[in-house]
Amino acid sequence: KQWYQRRVREDESGLNRRNIVDNRVHCCLYFISPYGRGLKPIDIKFMRSLHDKVNIVPVIAKADTLTKSEIRSLKARILEEIEEASIRIYQFPECDSDEDEDFVEMNKDLKESLPFAVIGSNTFIVKEGNRVIGRQYPWGVVEVENPEHSDFGKLRNMLIRTHMQDLKEVTRDVHYENFRSQKLSYSTNTSVSETTGPKIVDETDKIIREKDEELKRMQRMVEQLTKQQNMLAAMQKQ
């Protein structure tokens, strides 16, 4: 928001845009806990505070804690709650009739994969003679880049290879222009009361603090699960 405000001032002052460094955030990966049955009130509040400023891409974290059927159910539930809450997430563009068939199919697959269910790891594991990034469990290995285990590959390709330009265009043509229009509209009308600003800031700070606390609780829970899994693995080796 601060960048948008500064950009509006620079635009209206007649400065050459080519000399302005573009520091806009073009995509927000919003991670959703896999332990609930959908979105929490804090998720709805936070996404509502962001959806008119940045492209939101919902992501289910720690997908290896869920079965395939649980992931499908959770995805459907999250999309339903997003629609009910009137939250605007990033919409994949419609393909033209002359688009390459492979791209059309890939774009359709990405749409149907929302919200992306991903697994994170920075550990290399040897599996059947090959080194893979994943997590070792007593019952087997979960691979980060295996499409049967995680949507990580789809998310990476979407961000880096196929839809980066569209994300930038939506930021420029939709989010920034809407903000600019609202800012210019406010400047032509009566000024906003001085007491309004701090209230909005306080509410946003409150939401951010609540989200931080929720992330810390999730981290503690994961640490406990990891300790239990390590103890179980040690007992089985004995």
Sequence and secondary structure as in RCSB ss.txt:
>XXXX:A:sequence
KQWYQRRVREDESGLNRRNIVDNRVHCCLYFISPYGRGLKPIDIKFMRSLHDKVNIVPVIAKADTLTKSEIRSLK
ARILEEIEEASIRIYQFPECDSDEDEDFVEMNKDLKESLPFAVIGSNTFIVKEGNRVIGRQYPWGVVEVENPEHS
DFGKLRNMLIRTHMQDLKEVTRDVHYENFRSQKLSYSTNTSVSETTGPKIVDETDKIIREKDEELKRMQRMVEQL
TKQQNMLAAMQKQ
>XXXX:A:secstr
 HHHHHHHHHHHTT  GGGS       EEEEE SSSSS  HHHHHHHHHHTTTS EEEEES GGGS HHHHHHHH
HHHHHHHHHTT          TTS HHHHHHHHHHHHH SEE      EEEETTEEEEEEEETTEEEETT TTT 
SHHHHHHIIIIISHHHHHHHIIIIIIHHHHHHHHHHHHS    TTHHHHHHHHHHHHHHHHHHHHHHHHHHHHHH
HHHHHHHHHHHH 
